[in-house]
Amino acid sequence: QADNKEKFDFTALRLDWFRLQAYTSVTKAPLHLRDNADLGKVMNLISFHTMMLDSLDEMIVETSDLSTFCFYIRTFEKMFALTMEEPLMLRYSIAFPMVCSHFVNCIHEMCPEEYPHLKNCGLGLCNTFLEEISKQASSCILDICAEQRNLSEQLLPKHSARTISKARNKKMNKATAKKGEPERDKPGAESLRKDRSLLTNLDKFHESLSELTMSLNHISNLNVFDHIITPAQYLSAQLDVRLNRAIVKMANYNQQTNEITRPSEVLDSLKAYVTTLHLVAHLVNIDVARTIQGALLQQTQPLDSTGEQTIATLYTNWYLESLLRQASSGLIIQAPGAQSFVNLPKEMSGEQAFSAEEYTDVSEMKALAELIGPYGMKFLSENLMWHVTSQITEIKKLVVENMDILVQIRSNYDKPEQMASLLLRLASAENVLKRMTIIGVILSFRSMAQEGLREVFSHHCPYLMGPIEYLKDFVTPDTDIKVTLSIFELATSAGIPCDVDPTLVAALAHLKTDSVSPEEEYKMACLLLVFLAVALPILASDPMSFYSVENEGHRNNIHCLAKAIIQVSAALFTIHNKNIETHLKEFLLISSVSLLQLGQETDRLKCRNRDSIALLLRLIVEESSFLTVDMLESCFPYVLLRNAYREVYKAYVLMATPA
């Protein structure tokens, strides 16, 4: 048969041997197999040799099959745990999931009830093993990223102050620092080694990662009970979850102490992570770019895929609860000259927990926009608008309380005698100004954040900014209001400022109630401007209303009233589909008359900061695209503004000059 190249088939011989075993295994058999062990050995040897001739493939499968481990799960799991503890054995850890694919060989058609149990056992063990391997691999990857982040953190500009100070002291022959202060290692010192056999943490992480990725890359797919399992996908899933947590951890947000890392430092750390992930991408057989993009996109949403808070939520909460709350209390001022928020001097506000300028300057706003993106900025804006609407609700209540008086003021604003008696009957004017100032502070912060978004958007998508800006400039007063708001919403999402804030319009539109008619709502909007116009002179008596030349703003943030008045009025009259310019002209006229009457005040305490308050009119005109200097000149002589600027500057110089 061998010469004729015929296939061997000894199946019949082996079947006869099986029959003989059956006959000799019964109780009354003339020949008992247990008493003739040599016969059994010879026949088994013959069966083995015949299978080597005609069933070689089946013999290989039978001798290499490890499916018996499905009946010894605890032992199997202990062996896997021991393998994962030994660094040199990590590359062979993929053998355990591969053994799970052998469990299907234990199935027998005579025992169909075992199939569900064996299937669940095989899939469960395979899933557990691959998850554990992926967890260790993802931990190694993120540990490497963390080490690189620490090295990158040493290069931050804030660490150069000590080096500069030391060099300056050495040049000027000054005494060195105290011995108690530890000497800081310079960046790059970690690369100096006397012996290459000494392993650093990075070396150990890279070694473990290479072993684990060798294991995961050993096989592309596993077939376990007709389920196709891809080991690399487990690593990708683990990396997705852990990378999100690592990014959130960079912020170091402490809810009890309200401490958080500056956006620029988080951005530097994130860049170090991204760079490192791309460097180790050649070891792992996954789409690292997709993982990074997915994680960064999730951080722009309020919650990530696992329901945990993102950096967009953390920074939104911090800026609202810490920064803007203190700004509303007068401890922090918005400084247009510095384009940031700044702390008041310690003698005026006491010790501050943080420096406002370090979190709100131009570079920090750009870093914040880079981190949370347009979606995160939209979420931030929505939260800011919630606080604005809550203040508007309270202001409307105050307008309703004074409605009759405000109606009379609106009709008699040019009659000094009647105005004097009406103003004495006006209640809660300071409360209205305080709430509008808070709105102005919130809108000023949002404007700074939007400017940062615009810079980032222009850098990443310059080819989109041109068409959006052109489309926004194409809008005219005759354009349909719905079309206008849609275009403005597009422009706002790119950080471009608009004449009417669509986010504010949407927020204020939800304040409408069925119990109040649209005519009454419109009347309240008009009277609100009247209330603000006649209340402005009250600010002159506040010693904190002094205009700071250095910060180009008032020390109690009343310069933010300009943004609040313009944006709130534009939004309210857009909702009622009324002419914005007409109502702002009316406000400018009434406020000018009120401030001009302040010049006739004989009480010096009530008009101590009259010049600083007069500058508010100029700020309001500069803030609005609906008002011009010519309109202001027609109701408030510009020579008074020029004199006000001169007097304010003189007073500032006298205050700054030491006695």
C-alpha positions as CSV (number, residue, x, y, z in Angstrom):
1,Q,0.0,0.0,0.0
2,A,2.9,2.3,0.7
3,D,4.4,1.6,-2.6
4,N,1.1,2.2,-4.4
5,K,0.6,5.4,-2.4
6,E,-2.7,4.2,-1.0
7,K,-4.1,5.7,2.1
8,F,-4.0,3.6,5.2
9,D,-7.3,2.9,7.0
10,F,-7.1,0.9,10.2
11,T,-10.4,2.2,11.6
12,A,-11.9,-1.3,11.4
13,L,-9.0,-2.8,13.5
14,R,-9.4,-0.2,16.2
15,L,-13.2,-0.7,16.2
16,D,-12.6,-4.4,16.7
17,W,-10.3,-3.7,19.7
18,F,-13.0,-1.4,21.2
19,R,-15.5,-4.3,20.9
20,L,-13.1,-6.7,22.5
21,Q,-12.6,-4.2,25.4
22,A,-16.4,-4.1,25.8
23,Y,-16.8,-7.9,25.8
24,T,-14.0,-8.4,28.3
25,S,-15.3,-5.8,30.7
26,V,-18.6,-7.4,31.6
27,T,-19.0,-9.5,34.7
28,K,-19.5,-13.0,33.1
29,A,-16.9,-12.6,30.4
30,P,-14.6,-15.7,29.9
31,L,-11.6,-13.4,29.5
32,H,-11.2,-10.5,31.9
33,L,-9.0,-7.7,30.6
34,R,-7.9,-6.6,34.0
35,D,-6.3,-10.0,34.5
36,N,-4.5,-9.7,31.1
37,A,-2.8,-6.4,31.3
38,D,-0.1,-7.3,28.8
39,L,-2.9,-7.8,26.1
40,G,-4.2,-4.3,26.8
41,K,-0.8,-2.8,26.5
42,V,-0.1,-4.5,23.2
43,M,-3.5,-3.6,21.7
44,N,-3.2,0.0,22.8
45,L,0.3,0.2,21.3
46,I,-1.1,-1.2,18.0
47,S,-3.9,1.3,18.1
48,F,-1.5,4.1,18.6
49,H,0.8,3.1,15.8
50,T,-2.2,2.6,13.4
51,M,-3.4,6.2,14.3
52,M,0.1,7.5,13.5
53,L,-0.4,6.0,10.0
54,D,-3.9,7.0,9.0
55,S,-5.0,9.7,11.5
56,L,-2.0,11.9,12.2
57,D,-3.9,15.2,12.3
58,E,-6.3,13.8,14.8
59,M,-3.5,12.4,16.9
60,I,-1.8,15.8,17.0
61,V,-5.0,17.5,18.1
62,E,-5.7,14.9,20.7
63,T,-2.2,15.0,22.3
64,S,-2.0,18.9,22.2
65,D,-5.5,19.5,23.4
66,L,-5.7,21.3,26.8
67,S,-9.4,21.4,27.1
68,T,-9.2,19.4,30.3
69,F,-8.5,22.7,32.1
70,C,-12.2,23.6,31.8
71,F,-12.7,21.1,34.6
72,Y,-9.9,22.6,36.8
73,I,-10.8,26.4,36.7
74,R,-9.2,27.3,40.0
75,T,-5.9,25.7,39.1
76,F,-6.0,27.3,35.7
77,E,-6.6,30.8,37.2
78,K,-3.7,30.3,39.7
79,M,-1.4,29.4,36.9
80,F,-2.4,32.6,35.1
81,A,-1.8,34.7,38.2
82,L,1.6,33.3,38.7
83,T,2.4,34.0,35.0
84,M,1.4,37.6,35.3
85,E,3.6,38.1,38.4
86,E,6.7,36.9,36.6
87,P,8.1,39.6,34.2
88,L,9.8,37.1,32.0
89,M,6.6,35.1,31.5
90,L,4.4,38.0,30.5
91,R,5.0,37.3,26.8
92,Y,3.4,33.9,27.2
93,S,0.3,35.1,29.0
94,I,-1.7,34.9,25.7
95,A,-1.5,31.1,25.9
96,F,-4.3,31.1,28.6
97,P,-6.9,32.8,26.4
98,M,-5.8,30.5,23.6
99,V,-6.4,27.5,25.8
100,C,-10.0,28.6,26.2
101,S,-10.5,28.1,22.5
102,H,-9.8,24.4,23.2
103,F,-12.8,24.0,25.5
104,V,-15.0,23.3,22.6
105,N,-13.3,19.9,22.2
106,C,-14.9,18.8,25.4
107,I,-18.4,18.9,23.9
108,H,-19.9,15.5,23.1
109,E,-23.1,14.9,21.2
110,M,-24.2,12.4,23.9
111,C,-24.1,15.3,26.6
112,P,-25.7,18.3,25.0
113,E,-26.6,19.8,28.4
114,E,-22.9,20.5,29.0
115,Y,-22.7,23.0,26.0
116,P,-24.1,26.1,27.8
117,H,-21.9,25.6,30.8
118,L,-18.7,25.0,28.8
119,K,-19.5,27.9,26.5
120,N,-20.0,30.3,29.5
121,C,-16.8,29.0,31.1
122,G,-14.7,29.4,28.0
123,L,-15.9,32.8,27.1
124,G,-15.8,34.0,30.7
125,L,-12.2,32.9,31.3
126,C,-11.0,34.2,28.0
127,N,-12.6,37.6,28.7
128,T,-11.1,37.7,32.2
129,F,-7.6,36.8,31.0
130,L,-7.6,39.3,28.2
131,E,-8.9,42.1,30.5
132,E,-6.2,41.4,33.0
133,I,-3.5,41.5,30.3
134,S,-4.9,44.7,28.8
135,K,-5.2,46.3,32.3
136,Q,-1.5,45.7,32.9
137,A,-0.5,46.9,29.4
138,S,-2.6,50.1,29.7
139,S,-1.2,50.7,33.2
140,C,2.3,50.5,31.7
141,I,1.4,52.9,28.9
142,L,-0.1,55.5,31.2
143,D,2.8,55.1,33.7
144,I,5.2,55.9,30.9
145,C,3.0,58.9,30.0
146,A,3.0,60.0,33.6
147,E,6.8,59.8,33.8
148,Q,7.1,61.8,30.6
149,R,4.6,64.3,32.0
150,N,6.8,64.8,35.1
151,L,9.8,65.4,32.9
152,S,7.8,67.9,30.9
153,E,6.5,69.6,34.0
154,Q,10.1,70.4,35.0
155,L,10.4,72.6,31.9
156,L,7.4,74.8,32.8
157,P,8.3,78.5,33.0
158,K,7.3,78.8,36.7
159,H,10.3,76.6,37.7
160,S,12.8,79.1,36.1
161,A,12.3,81.7,38.8
162,R,14.6,79.9,41.3
163,T,17.3,79.5,38.7
164,I,17.1,83.1,37.6
165,S,17.1,84.3,41.2
166,K,20.1,82.2,42.0
167,A,22.1,83.5,39.0
168,R,21.1,87.0,39.9
169,N,22.2,86.7,43.5
170,K,25.5,85.1,42.4
171,K,26.1,88.0,40.0
172,M,25.4,90.6,42.7
173,N,27.4,88.6,45.3
174,K,24.4,88.2,47.6
175,A,24.0,85.5,50.3
176,T,22.8,82.1,49.1
177,A,19.5,80.6,50.0
178,K,18.9,78.9,53.3
179,K,20.4,75.4,53.8
180,G,17.0,74.0,54.7
181,E,15.8,74.4,51.1
182,P,16.5,71.3,49.0
183,E,18.5,71.8,45.8
184,R,16.3,71.2,42.8
185,D,17.7,68.9,40.1
186,K,17.9,70.5,36.7
187,P,16.0,69.0,33.8
188,G,18.0,66.2,32.1
189,A,19.7,65.0,35.3
190,E,17.7,61.8,35.0
191,S,19.6,60.8,31.8
192,L,23.0,60.8,33.6
193,R,23.9,57.2,34.6
194,K,27.2,55.7,35.8
195,D,26.1,52.2,34.9
196,R,23.7,51.2,32.2
197,S,22.7,48.1,34.2
198,L,20.9,50.4,36.6
199,L,17.3,50.4,35.4
200,T,15.1,53.5,35.9
201,N,11.3,53.3,36.2
202,L,10.9,54.2,32.6
203,D,13.2,51.2,31.6
204,K,11.0,48.9,33.7
205,F,7.8,50.2,32.2
206,H,9.1,49.9,28.7
207,E,10.3,46.3,29.3
208,S,6.9,45.2,30.8
209,L,5.0,46.9,28.0
210,S,7.1,45.3,25.3
211,E,6.4,41.8,26.9
212,L,2.7,42.4,27.2
213,T,2.2,43.8,23.7
214,M,4.2,40.9,22.3
215,S,1.6,38.7,24.0
216,L,-1.4,40.7,22.7
217,N,0.1,40.9,19.2
218,H,0.9,37.2,19.0
219,I,-2.5,36.3,17.5
220,S,-5.0,38.7,15.8
221,N,-8.2,36.7,16.5
222,L,-9.4,33.9,18.7
223,N,-12.3,31.6,18.0
224,V,-14.0,30.6,21.2
225,F,-17.3,28.8,20.8
226,D,-18.0,30.5,17.4
227,H,-17.2,33.9,18.9
228,I,-14.4,35.9,17.2
229,I,-12.4,37.7,19.9
230,T,-9.7,40.3,19.1
231,P,-7.2,40.7,21.9
232,A,-6.1,44.1,20.7
233,Q,-9.6,45.5,21.2
234,Y,-9.4,44.8,24.9
235,L,-6.3,47.0,25.2
236,S,-8.1,49.7,23.2
237,A,-11.1,49.6,25.5
238,Q,-9.0,49.7,28.6
239,L,-7.0,52.6,27.3
240,D,-10.1,54.6,26.4
241,V,-11.4,54.4,30.0
242,R,-8.0,54.9,31.8
243,L,-7.0,57.8,29.5
244,N,-10.1,59.7,30.4
245,R,-9.5,59.3,34.1
246,A,-5.8,60.3,33.6
247,I,-6.9,63.5,31.9
248,V,-9.3,64.4,34.6
249,K,-6.7,63.7,37.2
250,M,-4.4,66.2,35.6
251,A,-6.7,69.0,36.8
252,N,-6.2,68.0,40.5
253,Y,-9.6,69.5,41.4
254,N,-10.2,69.6,45.1
255,Q,-13.8,70.3,45.9
256,Q,-13.2,71.1,49.6
257,T,-10.5,73.7,49.0
258,N,-11.6,74.7,45.5
259,E,-8.1,74.2,44.2
260,I,-7.5,73.4,40.5
261,T,-4.5,73.3,38.2
262,R,-4.1,76.1,35.7
263,P,-5.5,75.3,32.2
264,S,-2.1,76.0,30.6
265,E,-0.4,73.4,32.9
266,V,-3.0,70.8,32.1
267,L,-2.6,71.5,28.4
268,D,1.2,71.0,28.7
269,S,0.6,67.7,30.5
270,L,-1.9,66.6,27.9
271,K,0.5,67.3,25.1
272,A,3.2,65.2,26.9
273,Y,0.7,62.3,27.1
274,V,-0.3,62.6,23.5
275,T,3.3,62.7,22.3
276,T,4.2,59.7,24.4
277,L,1.1,57.7,23.2
278,H,2.2,58.3,19.6
279,L,5.7,57.1,20.4
280,V,4.6,53.8,22.0
281,A,2.0,53.3,19.2
282,H,4.5,51.1,17.3
283,L,4.4,48.6,20.1
284,V,0.6,48.2,20.3
285,N,-1.5,47.0,17.5
286,I,-4.3,49.5,18.0
287,D,-5.5,52.9,16.5
288,V,-3.9,55.2,19.1
289,A,-5.0,58.3,17.1
290,R,-8.7,57.2,17.4
291,T,-8.2,56.6,21.1
292,I,-6.8,60.0,21.7
293,Q,-9.4,61.8,19.6
294,G,-12.2,59.9,21.4
295,A,-10.8,60.8,24.9
296,L,-10.4,64.4,24.0
297,L,-13.8,64.7,22.5
298,Q,-15.4,63.1,25.6
299,Q,-13.6,65.7,27.8
300,T,-15.6,68.5,25.9
301,Q,-18.9,67.0,27.2
302,P,-20.3,67.3,30.7
303,L,-19.9,63.6,31.4
304,D,-17.7,60.9,29.7
305,S,-18.9,57.5,28.4
306,T,-18.7,56.0,32.0
307,G,-20.8,58.8,33.5
308,E,-17.9,60.5,35.3
309,Q,-17.2,64.3,35.3
310,T,-14.9,65.7,32.6
311,I,-12.5,68.6,32.7
312,A,-15.1,70.7,31.0
313,T,-17.4,70.2,34.0
314,L,-14.6,70.7,36.5
315,Y,-13.4,74.0,35.1
316,T,-17.0,75.2,34.6
317,N,-17.7,74.5,38.3
318,W,-14.5,76.1,39.4
319,Y,-14.8,79.3,37.4
320,L,-18.4,79.7,38.6
321,E,-18.0,78.8,42.2
322,S,-14.6,80.2,42.9
323,L,-13.6,83.0,40.5
324,L,-16.9,84.6,39.6
325,R,-18.3,84.2,43.1
326,Q,-15.4,86.2,44.5
327,A,-15.6,88.7,41.6
328,S,-19.3,89.2,42.4
329,S,-18.3,89.9,46.0
330,G,-15.8,92.6,45.0
331,L,-12.7,90.6,46.0
332,I,-11.6,90.3,42.3
333,I,-12.0,92.9,39.6
334,Q,-12.2,92.5,35.9
335,A,-9.3,94.5,34.4
336,P,-9.8,95.4,30.7
337,G,-6.3,96.8,30.6
338,A,-4.8,93.5,31.6
339,Q,-7.5,91.5,29.7
340,S,-8.0,89.3,32.7
341,F,-9.3,89.3,36.2
342,V,-7.0,90.5,39.0
343,N,-7.1,90.4,42.8
344,L,-7.6,93.6,44.8
345,P,-4.6,94.6,46.9
346,K,-4.2,92.6,50.2
347,E,-4.9,95.6,52.3
348,M,-8.3,95.9,50.6
349,S,-9.4,92.3,50.2
350,G,-7.2,90.2,52.6
351,E,-5.3,87.1,51.7
352,Q,-6.6,85.3,48.5
353,A,-6.5,81.6,47.9
354,F,-5.4,82.0,44.3
355,S,-4.2,84.6,41.9
356,A,-7.1,85.4,39.5
357,E,-4.7,86.6,36.8
358,E,-3.0,83.2,36.6
359,Y,-6.3,81.6,35.6
360,T,-7.9,84.3,33.4
361,D,-5.2,85.9,31.3
362,V,-5.1,85.6,27.5
363,S,-2.9,82.5,27.5
364,E,-5.1,80.7,30.1
365,M,-8.3,81.4,28.2
366,K,-6.7,80.0,25.0
367,A,-5.5,76.9,26.9
368,L,-9.0,76.5,28.3
369,A,-10.5,76.7,24.9
370,E,-8.0,74.2,23.6
371,L,-8.9,71.8,26.4
372,I,-12.7,71.9,26.3
373,G,-13.2,72.9,22.7
374,P,-16.4,74.5,21.2
375,Y,-18.7,71.9,22.9
376,G,-17.1,72.6,26.3
377,M,-17.4,76.4,25.7
378,K,-21.1,75.9,24.9
379,F,-21.6,74.0,28.1
380,L,-19.7,76.8,30.0
381,S,-21.9,79.4,28.3
382,E,-25.1,77.6,29.2
383,N,-24.1,77.5,32.9
384,L,-23.1,81.2,32.8
385,M,-26.4,82.1,31.3
386,W,-28.3,80.2,34.0
387,H,-26.8,82.5,36.5
388,V,-27.6,85.5,34.3
389,T,-31.2,84.5,34.0
390,S,-31.5,84.0,37.8
391,Q,-30.3,87.6,38.2
392,I,-32.7,88.9,35.5
393,T,-35.6,87.2,37.3
394,E,-34.9,89.0,40.5
395,I,-34.4,92.3,38.7
396,K,-37.8,91.9,37.0
397,K,-39.4,91.6,40.4
398,L,-37.8,94.8,41.5
399,V,-39.0,96.5,38.2
400,V,-42.5,95.3,38.9
401,E,-42.4,96.7,42.5
402,N,-41.4,100.2,41.1
403,M,-43.4,100.1,37.9
404,D,-45.7,103.0,38.6
405,I,-42.8,105.2,39.6
406,L,-40.7,104.2,36.6
407,V,-43.5,105.0,34.2
408,Q,-43.7,108.5,35.7
409,I,-39.9,108.9,35.5
410,R,-39.9,107.9,31.8
411,S,-42.4,110.6,31.1
412,N,-40.8,113.3,33.3
413,Y,-37.1,112.7,33.1
414,D,-36.5,116.2,31.8
415,K,-38.3,117.9,34.8
416,P,-35.8,118.2,37.7
417,E,-38.4,119.1,40.3
418,Q,-40.6,116.1,39.6
419,M,-37.6,113.8,39.2
420,A,-36.2,114.7,42.6
421,S,-39.4,113.6,44.3
422,L,-39.8,110.5,42.2
423,L,-36.2,109.3,42.8
424,L,-36.8,109.5,46.6
425,R,-39.7,107.1,46.2
426,L,-37.6,104.7,44.0
427,A,-36.7,101.5,46.0
428,S,-34.0,98.9,45.6
429,A,-32.0,100.9,43.1
430,E,-28.7,99.7,44.6
431,N,-29.9,96.2,44.4
432,V,-30.6,96.5,40.7
433,L,-27.2,98.0,40.0
434,K,-25.5,95.2,42.1
435,R,-27.3,92.5,40.2
436,M,-26.6,94.1,36.8
437,T,-22.9,94.4,37.8
438,I,-22.9,90.7,38.6
439,I,-24.4,90.0,35.1
440,G,-21.7,92.2,33.6
441,V,-18.9,90.3,35.3
442,I,-20.3,87.0,34.1
443,L,-20.7,88.3,30.5
444,S,-17.2,89.9,30.6
445,F,-15.7,86.5,31.6
446,R,-17.7,84.8,28.8
447,S,-16.4,87.4,26.4
448,M,-12.8,86.6,27.4
449,A,-13.4,82.9,27.0
450,Q,-15.0,83.4,23.6
451,E,-11.9,85.4,22.5
452,G,-9.7,82.5,23.6
453,L,-11.9,80.2,21.5
454,R,-11.6,82.5,18.5
455,E,-7.8,82.4,18.7
456,V,-7.7,78.7,19.0
457,F,-10.3,78.2,16.2
458,S,-8.4,80.5,13.9
459,H,-5.2,78.6,14.5
460,H,-6.8,75.1,13.9
461,C,-9.3,76.0,11.2
462,P,-8.3,79.2,9.5
463,Y,-10.1,78.2,6.3
464,L,-13.4,78.1,8.2
465,M,-13.1,81.4,10.0
466,G,-13.2,83.5,6.8
467,P,-16.5,82.2,5.5
468,I,-18.1,82.4,9.0
469,E,-16.9,86.0,9.5
470,Y,-18.2,86.9,6.0
471,L,-21.5,85.3,6.7
472,K,-21.8,87.2,10.0
473,D,-20.9,90.5,8.3
474,F,-23.6,89.8,5.6
475,V,-26.4,90.1,8.2
476,T,-28.3,93.4,8.0
477,P,-31.1,94.8,10.2
478,D,-33.6,93.8,7.5
479,T,-32.6,90.1,7.7
480,D,-35.2,87.8,9.1
481,I,-34.6,87.4,12.9
482,K,-34.5,83.6,12.8
483,V,-31.9,83.7,10.0
484,T,-29.9,86.3,11.9
485,L,-29.9,84.3,15.2
486,S,-28.9,81.1,13.3
487,I,-25.9,82.9,11.7
488,F,-25.0,84.5,15.0
489,E,-25.2,81.1,16.7
490,L,-22.7,79.7,14.1
491,A,-20.4,82.7,14.7
492,T,-20.6,82.4,18.5
493,S,-19.6,78.7,18.3
494,A,-16.4,79.9,16.6
495,G,-15.8,82.6,19.2
496,I,-16.8,85.5,17.0
497,P,-18.6,88.3,18.9
498,C,-22.0,89.3,17.6
499,D,-24.3,92.4,18.0
500,V,-26.9,90.1,19.6
501,D,-25.8,87.1,21.8
502,P,-27.9,84.1,20.6
503,T,-27.1,82.2,23.8
504,L,-28.4,85.0,25.9
505,V,-31.5,85.4,23.7
506,A,-32.3,81.7,24.1
507,A,-31.8,81.8,27.9
508,L,-34.0,84.9,28.3
509,A,-36.7,83.6,26.0
510,H,-37.3,80.7,28.4
511,L,-38.1,83.2,31.2
512,K,-41.4,84.1,29.5
513,T,-44.4,83.1,31.5
514,D,-47.9,82.5,30.3
515,S,-49.3,84.7,33.1
516,V,-47.6,87.8,31.7
517,S,-48.6,89.1,28.3
518,P,-45.9,89.9,25.7
519,E,-46.9,93.6,26.0
520,E,-46.2,93.5,29.7
521,E,-42.8,91.8,29.2
522,Y,-41.9,94.5,26.6
523,K,-42.9,97.2,29.0
524,M,-40.8,95.7,31.8
525,A,-37.8,95.6,29.4
526,C,-38.2,99.3,28.6
527,L,-38.6,100.2,32.3
528,L,-35.5,98.2,33.2
529,L,-33.4,100.5,31.1
530,V,-35.1,103.5,32.7
531,F,-34.4,102.1,36.1
532,L,-30.7,101.6,35.3
533,A,-30.4,105.0,33.7
534,V,-31.7,106.9,36.8
535,A,-29.8,104.7,39.2
536,L,-26.4,105.3,37.8
537,P,-25.7,108.5,39.9
538,I,-26.1,106.4,43.1
539,L,-22.7,104.8,42.2
540,A,-20.9,108.1,42.6
541,S,-21.2,107.9,46.4
542,D,-19.4,104.5,46.6
543,P,-15.7,105.0,47.4
544,M,-14.9,101.8,45.4
545,S,-16.4,103.4,42.2
546,F,-13.1,105.1,41.6
547,Y,-11.8,104.5,38.0
548,S,-8.4,102.8,38.1
549,V,-6.2,104.0,35.2
550,E,-3.9,101.0,35.7
551,N,-6.7,98.4,35.2
552,E,-8.8,100.6,32.9
553,G,-11.8,99.8,35.1
554,H,-13.6,100.6,38.3
555,R,-12.6,98.9,41.5
556,N,-16.1,97.6,42.2
557,N,-16.5,96.2,38.6
558,I,-19.2,98.7,37.7
559,H,-17.5,99.2,34.3
560,C,-19.0,95.7,33.5
561,L,-22.4,97.4,33.6
562,A,-21.7,98.6,30.1
563,K,-21.5,95.0,28.7
564,A,-24.5,94.0,30.8
565,I,-26.7,96.9,29.7
566,I,-25.9,96.5,26.0
567,Q,-26.1,92.7,25.7
568,V,-29.2,92.3,28.0
569,S,-31.1,95.1,26.2
570,A,-30.1,93.7,22.8
571,A,-31.3,90.3,23.7
572,L,-34.6,91.5,25.3
573,F,-35.6,93.7,22.4
574,T,-34.6,91.0,19.9
575,I,-37.0,88.6,21.7
576,H,-39.8,91.2,21.4
577,N,-38.8,92.1,17.8
578,K,-38.3,95.8,18.6
579,N,-35.7,98.3,17.4
580,I,-32.7,98.0,19.7
581,E,-31.1,101.3,18.7
582,T,-34.2,103.4,19.5
583,H,-34.4,102.0,23.1
584,L,-30.6,102.4,23.7
585,K,-30.9,106.1,22.5
586,E,-33.6,106.5,25.1
587,F,-31.4,105.0,27.8
588,L,-28.5,107.2,26.8
589,L,-30.6,110.3,27.0
590,I,-32.1,109.5,30.4
591,S,-28.8,108.5,31.9
592,S,-27.1,111.6,30.5
593,V,-29.8,113.8,32.1
594,S,-29.3,111.9,35.4
595,L,-25.5,112.4,35.4
596,L,-25.8,116.0,34.4
597,Q,-28.1,116.6,37.3
598,L,-25.5,115.0,39.5
599,G,-23.3,117.9,38.8
600,Q,-25.7,120.2,40.7
601,E,-25.4,118.0,43.8
602,T,-24.1,120.0,46.8
603,D,-23.4,117.0,49.0
604,R,-19.7,116.1,48.2
605,L,-20.1,112.5,49.5
606,K,-22.8,111.8,47.0
607,C,-20.7,113.0,44.1
608,R,-17.2,112.0,45.2
609,N,-16.7,109.8,42.2
610,R,-18.8,111.7,39.7
611,D,-16.0,111.8,37.1
612,S,-15.5,108.1,37.3
613,I,-19.2,107.4,36.8
614,A,-19.4,109.8,33.8
615,L,-16.9,107.6,32.1
616,L,-19.5,104.8,32.1
617,L,-21.3,106.6,29.3
618,R,-18.3,106.4,27.1
619,L,-17.8,102.7,27.9
620,I,-21.4,102.0,27.1
621,V,-21.1,103.6,23.7
622,E,-17.8,101.8,23.0
623,E,-19.5,98.5,23.9
624,S,-22.4,98.9,21.6
625,S,-22.5,98.7,17.8
626,F,-25.9,100.5,17.9
627,L,-24.6,103.7,19.5
628,T,-22.1,106.2,18.3
629,V,-20.0,109.0,19.8
630,D,-22.2,111.5,17.9
631,M,-25.3,110.2,19.7
632,L,-23.5,110.7,23.0
633,E,-22.3,114.2,22.0
634,S,-25.9,115.2,21.3
635,C,-27.0,114.5,24.9
636,F,-23.8,114.7,27.0
637,P,-21.1,117.2,26.1
638,Y,-17.9,115.5,25.2
639,V,-15.9,118.2,27.0
640,L,-17.3,116.8,30.3
641,L,-15.9,113.4,29.4
642,R,-12.5,114.9,28.5
643,N,-12.4,116.7,31.8
644,A,-13.5,113.5,33.6
645,Y,-10.6,111.6,32.1
646,R,-8.2,114.3,33.2
647,E,-9.5,114.5,36.7
648,V,-9.5,110.7,37.1
649,Y,-5.9,110.6,35.9
650,K,-4.9,113.3,38.3
651,A,-6.5,111.6,41.2
652,Y,-4.8,108.3,40.3
653,V,-1.4,110.0,40.1
654,L,-1.9,111.6,43.5
655,M,-2.9,108.2,45.1
656,A,0.0,106.4,43.5
657,T,2.5,109.1,44.7
658,P,4.0,108.2,48.1
659,A,3.5,110.8,50.8
